[in-house]
Amino acid sequence: MTNGMKARVRQWARGWWRARRAAVRSDAGMTTSEYAMGTIAAAGFAAVLYKIVTSGGVSGALESVIGKALDAPF
Protein backbone atom coordinates (compact mmCIF):
# COMPACT_ATOMS: atom_id res chain seq x y z
CA MET A 1 0.00 0.00 0.00
CA THR A 2 1.44 3.36 -0.95
CA ASN A 3 1.56 6.39 1.32
CA GLY A 4 -1.13 8.12 -0.75
CA MET A 5 -3.50 5.18 -0.39
CA LYS A 6 -2.83 4.99 3.35
CA ALA A 7 -3.64 8.68 3.70
CA ARG A 8 -6.92 8.26 1.80
CA VAL A 9 -7.92 5.26 3.89
CA ARG A 10 -7.02 7.13 7.07
CA GLN A 11 -9.04 10.15 5.93
CA TRP A 12 -12.01 7.95 5.04
CA ALA A 13 -11.85 6.20 8.44
CA ARG A 14 -11.76 9.53 10.28
CA GLY A 15 -14.81 10.72 8.38
CA TRP A 16 -16.62 7.46 9.02
CA TRP A 17 -15.96 7.62 12.77
CA ARG A 18 -16.92 11.30 12.86
CA ALA A 19 -20.25 10.43 11.24
CA ARG A 20 -20.85 7.58 13.72
CA ARG A 21 -20.16 9.83 16.71
CA ALA A 22 -22.50 12.48 15.33
CA ALA A 23 -25.24 9.90 14.79
CA VAL A 24 -24.94 8.62 18.35
CA ARG A 25 -25.01 12.12 19.82
CA SER A 26 -28.08 13.09 17.83
CA ASP A 27 -30.23 10.39 19.48
CA ALA A 28 -32.09 12.65 21.90
CA GLY A 29 -34.25 10.01 23.59
CA MET A 30 -37.13 7.65 23.15
CA THR A 31 -39.52 7.97 20.27
CA THR A 32 -43.28 8.10 20.66
CA SER A 33 -43.64 4.38 19.98
CA GLU A 34 -41.06 3.58 22.66
CA TYR A 35 -42.95 5.74 25.17
CA ALA A 36 -46.18 3.96 24.23
CA MET A 37 -44.64 0.51 24.69
CA GLY A 38 -43.11 1.54 28.02
CA THR A 39 -46.45 2.92 29.24
CA ILE A 40 -48.30 -0.24 28.22
CA ALA A 41 -45.70 -2.43 29.92
CA ALA A 42 -45.85 -0.35 33.11
CA ALA A 43 -49.65 -0.48 33.18
CA GLY A 44 -49.60 -4.26 32.67
CA PHE A 45 -47.05 -4.72 35.45
CA ALA A 46 -49.12 -2.51 37.77
CA ALA A 47 -52.25 -4.56 37.07
CA VAL A 48 -50.47 -7.84 37.82
CA LEU A 49 -48.91 -6.42 40.99
CA TYR A 50 -52.31 -5.08 42.14
CA LYS A 51 -53.89 -8.51 41.63
CA ILE A 52 -51.13 -10.19 43.62
CA VAL A 53 -51.21 -7.71 46.50
CA THR A 54 -55.00 -7.77 46.80
CA SER A 55 -55.21 -11.58 46.77
CA GLY A 56 -56.35 -13.25 49.98
CA GLY A 57 -53.05 -14.73 51.10
CA VAL A 58 -50.93 -11.67 50.50
CA SER A 59 -53.56 -9.32 51.89
CA GLY A 60 -53.79 -11.36 55.10
CA ALA A 61 -50.01 -11.45 55.48
CA LEU A 62 -49.76 -7.69 54.99
CA GLU A 63 -52.51 -7.07 57.55
CA SER A 64 -50.71 -9.36 60.00
CA VAL A 65 -47.39 -7.55 59.57
CA ILE A 66 -49.01 -4.13 59.93
CA GLY A 67 -50.98 -5.29 62.97
CA LYS A 68 -47.84 -6.60 64.66
CA ALA A 69 -45.99 -3.39 63.92
CA LEU A 70 -48.78 -1.26 65.40
CA ASP A 71 -49.11 -3.43 68.52
CA ALA A 72 -45.37 -3.36 69.26
CA PRO A 73 -44.55 -2.02 72.73
CA PHE A 74 -42.40 1.10 72.93
C-alpha angles and dihedrals in degrees: 000000000000125000091251092054091047090052092050092048090048091049091048091049092050091051092047093051091045089055092048092051091049091050092051093048093050093062098102099180145290122345124232092264091052090051090049093051091047091050092049091048092049092049091049092049091048091051092051092046091049091052091050095047094046094048117113099252097046093041091053092048092050092049090050093051093047091046092052091048092051094046094050113123117241 
